[in-house]
Amino acid sequence: MDKLDKLSIVFILIFIAALAVVSAEYRSGPEKNIKRSSTRPGNTTAAGGLAEEETRTLKRLIEANNIQKAEALIKELTGKYPYDGELHMLMGDVMMRRQDAVGAVYEYREAVDLNPDYLDKKTSLFQGRKIKIAVEEAKLKINETLSNRPDDPYMKTAKKNTRYLIKKLAASCG
């Protein structure tokens, strides 16, 4: 080994040591500043999301068939939290209670677009069975309406929404 080989080995060892120090700092550094939240996504209180209490109130109103109050509260909260999928999911439930499966499919699509976990069987947010029932009911209504009025733009859009949700349901985990 000549002088150049020895010098190369020393620089390689220094580089490896520096790399180990930097990677150790990187692993421990960011974790100190991260605040973990125990609430699920889209359901926070302090971070600007929908509060758990508001969600429970809405679910109670829907279960008690107080559809008008629930719908008014959902519309009000949607103005405050436009990117919360839970509100769209609850509005879809309201639409299903009103026997409007086509409107429910639209709301469920919005909810799934905002939070794909609604179709993931491995999460606590899974709503796939409910969405599948709404899609099946909507398909019947859409096909019936399109057979009578084939140029109805609302039903054509609704048919696209049902196809979209069918594809998402088929691609969901599990």
C-alpha positions, 0 to 999 in steps of 0.5 A, a space after each residue: 500500500 502506498 501513501 495514496 491508498 492509506 490516505 483514501 482509506 482514512 478519508 473513507 473512514 472519516 466519511 462513514 463516521 460522519 454519515 453515522 453521526 448525521 443519520 443518528 441525529 436525523 433519526 432522533 431529532 425530528 421525533 422530539 418536535 412531533 406532537 402525536 394526536 390520539 384522535 383520528 384524521 378529520 376528527 380533531 378538536 384543537 387542530 381546526 377539524 370537526 369535534 367529536 361532540 359535533 359528530 355524536 350530535 349529528 349521528 343522534 339527530 340522524 338516528 332520531 329521524 330529525 333530518 331537518 335539524 341534522 341537515 341544517 347543522 351539517 350545512 353549517 358545519 360544512 361551511 366551517 370545515 369544507 374538507 372534512 369527509 365525515 360531514 359528507 358521510 353524514 349528509 349521505 346518511 341523511 340522503 339515504 334516510 330521505 330515500 334519495 340514494 342518488 344524492 347519497 352517492 354524490 355525498 359518499 363520493 365526496 367523503 371518499 375523495 376527502 378521506 379514502 379510509 372510508 373504503 379501507 377495511 383495515 381502519 375503524 372508519 370503514 363504511 364500505 357496506 353502507 356505500 355499496 348499498 347506496 350504490 346498488 339502490 342508486 343504480 336502480 333509480 338511475 337506470 330507470 330514469 335513464 330508460 325514460 329520459 336518456 338525455 338527463 344530465 343529472 342522471 348521467 353524472 350520477 351514473 359516473 359517480 356510481 361507476 367511480 364508487 364501484 371501482 373504488 369499492 373493488 379496489 379497496 383493501 381486503 
